[in-house]
Amino acid sequence: MRIDYEAIIQGGGMVGLALALTLARAGLPVAVLEAQAPRRWRREDPVDQRVSALSVASERYLDRLGAWDAIRRARACPFHAIHAWDSEGGGSIDFDAHRYGEPHLAHIVENRLTQTTLWQQLSERDNARLIVPGSVQSWTAEAECLRVRLADGSECTTRLLVGADGARSPLRERAGIGHSVRPYGQHGVVGTVWPEHHHGGIARQRFLPTGPLALLPLSDGSCSIVWSCPEAQAAELLELPEARFRERLTQASESVLGPINACGPRAAFPLRRSHARRYIDRRLALVGDAAHTIHPLAGQGVNLGFMDAATLAEEMLAAHERGRDPGGPAVLHRYQRRRLGANHLMQTGMDAFHWLFANDLPPLAALRSAGLNLTDRFTPAKSLFMAHAMGLSGELPELARPHLR
Ligand SMILES: Cc1cc2nc3c(=O)[nH]c(=O)nc-3n(C[C@H](O)[C@H](O)[C@H](O)COP(=O)(O)OP(=O)(O)OC[C@H]3O[C@@H](n4cnc5c(N)ncnc54)[C@H](O)[C@@H]3O)c2cc1C
């Protein structure tokens, strides 16, 4: 029987597109169904509100896809150090990649830049189809594939249907895959700000009892903020006149970069942890936020999603090369085994961190400050944190390992 696509991916966000491009570059026919085409990224536009800290592992993966150079040259800001401190007990910790002989820990990149770069590259391939607006209406299983009906009434066949359609994943819902959701009771207020002093290539994070405040370095010396705080406070911060907001931010950041002299538009996003009970079903897999979401305090969400994409692609391509079914149960179980536990571990670690730091009980404040100071002096623990920040802990997919050019 004729199979139209080896994979149909619902969701053309960063993760779905990375997966599609990996498969298409290996010669597999793929389709991406996306509700809305991304707005074109242009250098003359101000930096977007939504940015991500892309780890070294994600950088390597995007490099293997031939997308990293374009992203880096367009507008990506590397940072070599992290300075984190506690508002209560005076504890602090510093990580510096240079001390370990590494040039940087990660890059801050606008989500839309990553997305449109992958989109552009995919649109240049003959074996990839971007269907916009497009979405799955239903599917039925046949012996060697799924028959998929799209929202426009057309039908096609595929070996694997992938849900890369974000935290509310309609595909996950339609497949009846349950997921646990735990709101953190916080919103992340984001925007670009211009402090008095240059950030010097350092990402900064202050732990406040209401939630962490991150100042992430951008290439023109400004910073992108993620200010996690209770919903009511987030609403208030969005409403404040600009001058008052700058004052509040200067205060909340303890003037670590001097006064905040200007700020761009602000927006807020609800923060919640969610995890699908399983990542797979018959000829179906979930990747990225459709499978899991995590508190942004360690900037890991899309990095985990990229590792999902790289791992699933790796398993599919290995099967394809051996003449086996790339959407079959063996591939899917291996994918789930490699990613579900790793993502769960990261979520649990972040939750513990979040609980410890978003708590103003005096014994806890003393404990975490002592912990920060101790970790700062204890090289093996610091190396472990560095490896996490760079996305280099745990079992990496081949596409995220160093490669010889
Ligand atoms: C405040 C904040 C800060 C963050 N900072 C970081 C960070 O520093 N580092 C990091 O790694 N992560 C960070 N994250 C997380 C990161 O933004 C997400 O993990 C990432 O955007 C998820 O990408 P995705 O492609 O899985 O999903 P999405 O970006 O949600 O993409 C899903 C796509 O699916 C499409 N779609 C949805 N439904 C349908 C449908 N029915 N049919 C067709 N298409 C559909 C949508 O239009 C969208 O394009 C942060 C998150 C927040 C909220």
The ligand as an ORCA input file, in Angstrom:
! r2SCAN-3c Opt
* xyz 0 1
  C       8.110     32.482     30.426
  C       8.741     31.290     29.770
  C      10.131     31.252     29.599
  C      10.755     30.139     29.022
  N      12.121     30.110     28.882
  C      12.720     29.014     28.378
  C      14.155     28.921     28.263
  O      14.895     29.836     28.627
  N      14.697     27.785     27.752
  C      13.919     26.737     27.351
  O      14.470     25.706     26.935
  N      12.566     26.796     27.416
  C      11.957     27.898     27.922
  N      10.597     27.945     28.000
  C       9.805     26.835     27.460
  C       9.669     26.910     25.933
  O       9.133     28.160     25.557
  C       8.761     25.767     25.456
  O       9.239     24.554     25.985
  C       8.753     25.678     23.915
  O       8.257     26.852     23.339
  C       7.900     24.483     23.475
  O       8.026     24.309     22.076
  P       7.081     23.295     21.313
  O       7.491     23.370     19.881
  O       7.058     21.984     22.002
  O       5.607     23.871     21.510
  P       4.972     25.257     21.044
  O       5.994     26.320     20.964
  O       3.807     25.493     21.948
  O       4.474     24.960     19.553
  C       3.282     24.240     19.285
  C       2.820     24.567     17.891
  O       1.669     23.771     17.619
  C       0.721     24.554     16.935
  N      -0.601     23.949     17.163
  C      -1.295     23.847     18.330
  N      -2.456     23.199     18.123
  C      -2.502     22.880     16.807
  C      -3.444     22.199     15.987
  N      -4.594     21.714     16.476
  N      -3.168     22.059     14.674
  C      -2.008     22.530     14.146
  N      -1.070     23.165     14.884
  C      -1.319     23.354     16.186
  C       0.872     25.946     17.540
  O       0.378     26.947     16.666
  C       2.385     26.024     17.723
  O       3.032     26.569     16.597
  C       9.959     29.039     28.576
  C       8.564     29.079     28.738
  C       7.963     30.184     29.340
  C       6.458     30.198     29.510
*
